[in-house]
């Protein structure tokens, strides 16, 4: 068992909205009592619907925003109690890759200045040493060093995300958090970035925390997965256990929604009714009970606790639920179609890297 590098304990984050002269304010429970642990050297994924609190959780883990309650423990230190100077010293180890590569880059700064800024802040390198380090980082992420004097608007979406990754790597981090780092990119470019992250993880010994929607990508690159619903973790398990034997009805519905790549093949889909409840007015008991096809009176009154050894689930009836036949459940690590798709993606990445010196910016 690998050691734990990052741990969240009972994390809460509440936001107050509304209010005014005649209106009452309300509180949104964006993250509600989340506990999880990330092991050194693994890729830990967090999945769920839009609005479930994934991105807020990612920011809480690196204290980009402060928690309302709870702790975040990194290598024995509680990030939530550190002062500004102590937290600043840890920023070398903890880096973030944002979802939108364009809005996370300063349009007034050149690529050399963007990638070199962490070196200027956290190191004692000379200007010449920083320029060489920036060139090395650009080469590592698949960009030509002579592009260093260009600005973000002169690059494509995939190239901008590579710039963001190079900036995150500049300080030599141990932990990298990616908030849907490929969701804004075309599918072929997504594959290149995913393969780049995997290569960097292997070569640099990184620990990755990935927030994502694409379950096929998550299965391809993650070791363990946490599933969030309305601010809470409802299931957490090793990747293969989650994909082959999902225990929570919400997880089953997410996996059943994966498109079947084989014509004529179908799966037993769990169709959810209704909409996600408002986080400003969550339902009593299990928060999923308003959409769950297996709801009972117990679910409506008592909130389940996340429990289990290894494979954890927050459901009163997890052991009694039927196990649907899922499109990716009985095909080993990936379906043949997925294997073929990712082989094509890897080939595209290799072609990209071999022809990088001939690449032109759109």
VENNOR-V208721 format. One record per residue. RES is the residue in one small letter. PSI is psi in degrees with one decimal (999 if undefined). Layout:
res=RES psi=PSI
res=RES psi=PSI
This chain:
res=x psi=123.2
res=x psi=152.0
res=x psi=155.7
res=x psi=127.3
res=x psi=-31.3
res=x psi=135.8
res=x psi=132.7
res=x psi=133.6
res=x psi=107.3
res=x psi=46.1
res=x psi=133.3
res=x psi=143.8
res=x psi=119.5
res=x psi=139.8
res=x psi=138.3
res=x psi=127.5
res=x psi=162.8
res=x psi=-154.4
res=x psi=165.2
res=x psi=-160.5
res=x psi=-43.4
res=x psi=-3.4
res=x psi=144.7
res=x psi=143.3
res=x psi=159.4
res=x psi=161.8
res=x psi=129.2
res=x psi=126.8
res=x psi=84.5
res=x psi=-41.1
res=x psi=127.4
res=x psi=88.6
res=x psi=40.2
res=x psi=130.0
res=x psi=130.8
res=x psi=164.9
res=x psi=143.2
res=x psi=126.8
res=x psi=147.8
res=x psi=130.8
res=x psi=0.0
res=x psi=169.4
res=x psi=115.4
res=x psi=125.7
res=x psi=145.5
res=x psi=123.0
res=x psi=163.8
res=x psi=173.1
res=x psi=161.9
res=x psi=135.3
res=x psi=4.4
res=x psi=-8.0
res=x psi=8.7
res=x psi=-50.0
res=x psi=-37.0
res=x psi=-42.0
res=x psi=-42.9
res=x psi=-41.6
res=x psi=-33.1
res=x psi=-37.4
res=x psi=-30.8
res=x psi=8.7
res=x psi=41.8
res=x psi=-25.3
res=x psi=155.2
res=x psi=144.3
res=x psi=145.8
res=x psi=-37.3
res=x psi=163.1
res=x psi=-179.5
res=x psi=152.0
res=x psi=114.3
res=x psi=118.5
res=x psi=115.5
res=x psi=45.7
res=x psi=-5.3
res=x psi=135.6
res=x psi=106.9
res=x psi=-27.8
res=x psi=-15.6
res=x psi=-4.0
res=x psi=144.9
res=x psi=174.9
res=x psi=-41.1
res=x psi=-42.9
res=x psi=-39.5
res=x psi=-39.3
res=x psi=-38.3
res=x psi=-29.2
res=x psi=-11.0
res=x psi=-23.1
res=x psi=-36.2
res=x psi=-23.7
res=x psi=115.3
res=x psi=159.8
res=x psi=137.5
res=x psi=119.1
res=x psi=163.5
res=x psi=-45.5
res=x psi=106.9
res=x psi=-23.4
res=x psi=-47.5
res=x psi=-15.9
res=x psi=0.6
res=x psi=136.3
res=x psi=116.5
res=x psi=-14.6
res=x psi=-2.1
res=x psi=142.4
res=x psi=165.5
res=x psi=-38.8
res=x psi=-41.3
res=x psi=-37.4
res=x psi=-50.3
res=x psi=-33.5
res=x psi=-11.9
res=x psi=-45.2
res=x psi=-32.6
res=x psi=-38.1
res=x psi=-36.6
res=x psi=-41.1
res=x psi=-1.1
res=x psi=173.2
res=x psi=23.8
res=x psi=149.4
res=x psi=169.1
res=x psi=-40.1
res=x psi=-39.8
res=x psi=-37.5
res=x psi=-41.9
res=x psi=-41.7
res=x psi=-40.0
res=x psi=-41.6
res=x psi=-42.9
res=x psi=-41.6
res=x psi=-42.2
res=x psi=-40.8
res=x psi=-41.0
res=x psi=-40.6
res=x psi=-36.6
res=x psi=6.4
res=x psi=30.1
res=x psi=148.4
res=x psi=131.1
res=x psi=-29.2
res=x psi=-8.0
res=x psi=-0.2
res=x psi=-25.0
res=x psi=5.1
res=x psi=171.8
res=x psi=160.4
res=x psi=-36.2
res=x psi=-11.4
res=x psi=6.8
res=x psi=158.0
res=x psi=172.6
res=x psi=-43.3
res=x psi=-39.9
res=x psi=-39.0
res=x psi=-38.1
res=x psi=-33.9
res=x psi=-37.2
res=x psi=-43.3
res=x psi=-40.7
res=x psi=-40.9
res=x psi=-41.7
res=x psi=-41.8
res=x psi=-31.7
res=x psi=-14.8
res=x psi=-36.9
res=x psi=1.9
res=x psi=55.1
res=x psi=158.9
res=x psi=-29.6
res=x psi=130.0
res=x psi=124.8
res=x psi=124.7
res=x psi=117.5
res=x psi=93.2
res=x psi=58.9
res=x psi=-11.2
res=x psi=0.9
res=x psi=-24.5
res=x psi=6.7
res=x psi=159.3
res=x psi=158.6
res=x psi=-46.0
res=x psi=-36.7
res=x psi=-35.3
res=x psi=-45.3
res=x psi=-39.4
res=x psi=-42.2
res=x psi=-40.4
res=x psi=-45.6
res=x psi=-35.8
res=x psi=-45.3
res=x psi=-41.2
res=x psi=-41.9
res=x psi=-41.4
res=x psi=-39.8
res=x psi=-44.2
res=x psi=-45.0
res=x psi=-34.5
res=x psi=-3.1
res=x psi=34.8
res=x psi=156.0
res=x psi=130.5
res=x psi=137.8
res=x psi=117.0
res=x psi=126.5
res=x psi=128.4
res=x psi=161.8
res=x psi=-34.3
res=x psi=104.4
res=x psi=-28.9
res=x psi=-42.0
res=x psi=-41.6
res=x psi=-42.7
res=x psi=-34.4
res=x psi=-36.9
res=x psi=-9.4
res=x psi=156.1
res=x psi=-39.8
res=x psi=155.8
res=x psi=138.7
res=x psi=132.9
res=x psi=125.2
res=x psi=145.0
res=x psi=120.7
res=x psi=47.3
res=x psi=-0.1
res=x psi=151.0
res=x psi=120.3
res=x psi=-18.0
res=x psi=143.9
res=x psi=129.6
res=x psi=169.3
res=x psi=152.2
res=x psi=-49.3
res=x psi=-37.1
res=x psi=-39.4
res=x psi=-39.1
res=x psi=-30.2
res=x psi=-33.8
res=x psi=63.9
res=x psi=136.3
res=x psi=-24.4
res=x psi=139.3
res=x psi=-33.2
res=x psi=-43.5
res=x psi=-41.4
res=x psi=-40.6
res=x psi=-40.1
res=x psi=-46.0
res=x psi=-35.5
res=x psi=-20.5
res=x psi=-7.8
res=x psi=128.7
res=x psi=139.1
res=x psi=121.1
res=x psi=-6.3
res=x psi=120.7
res=x psi=135.6
res=x psi=-16.1
res=x psi=137.6
res=x psi=169.4
res=x psi=160.2
res=x psi=101.6
res=x psi=135.3
res=x psi=106.9
res=x psi=121.6
res=x psi=138.1
res=x psi=162.6
res=x psi=-177.1
res=x psi=165.5
res=x psi=130.2
res=x psi=157.2
res=x psi=131.0
res=x psi=-14.4
res=x psi=-17.2
res=x psi=66.6
res=x psi=151.0
res=x psi=158.3
res=x psi=163.4
res=x psi=-142.6
res=x psi=126.2
res=x psi=-15.2
res=x psi=-3.8
res=x psi=-23.2
res=x psi=-13.2
res=x psi=-4.5
res=x psi=131.1
res=x psi=-8.9
res=x psi=21.2
res=x psi=142.9
res=x psi=175.0
res=x psi=-34.2
res=x psi=-40.3
res=x psi=-33.6
res=x psi=-18.1
res=x psi=-26.9
res=x psi=126.3
res=x psi=129.4
res=x psi=156.3
res=x psi=139.7
res=x psi=116.3
res=x psi=163.2
res=x psi=159.6
res=x psi=108.8
res=x psi=-67.9
res=x psi=104.0
res=x psi=142.3
res=x psi=142.2
res=x psi=82.1
res=x psi=132.4
res=x psi=-29.5
res=x psi=27.1
res=x psi=-38.7
res=x psi=-14.3
res=x psi=-7.6
res=x psi=148.9
res=x psi=150.9
res=x psi=106.6
res=x psi=155.7
res=x psi=114.5
res=x psi=153.4
res=x psi=-21.4
res=x psi=13.8
res=x psi=-33.2
res=x psi=35.0
res=x psi=27.8
res=x psi=-143.0
res=x psi=-35.4
res=x psi=157.1
res=x psi=158.6
res=x psi=-40.2
res=x psi=-40.1
res=x psi=-39.2
res=x psi=-44.1
res=x psi=-42.0
res=x psi=-45.9
res=x psi=-29.1
res=x psi=-39.8
res=x psi=-40.5
res=x psi=-43.8
res=x psi=-40.2
res=x psi=-40.3
res=x psi=-38.4
res=x psi=-42.9
res=x psi=-39.9
res=x psi=-41.6
res=x psi=-46.3
res=x psi=-35.0
res=x psi=-28.6
res=x psi=19.0
res=x psi=-30.7
res=x psi=-14.6
res=x psi=-0.1
res=x psi=139.4
res=x psi=146.3
res=x psi=129.1
res=x psi=999
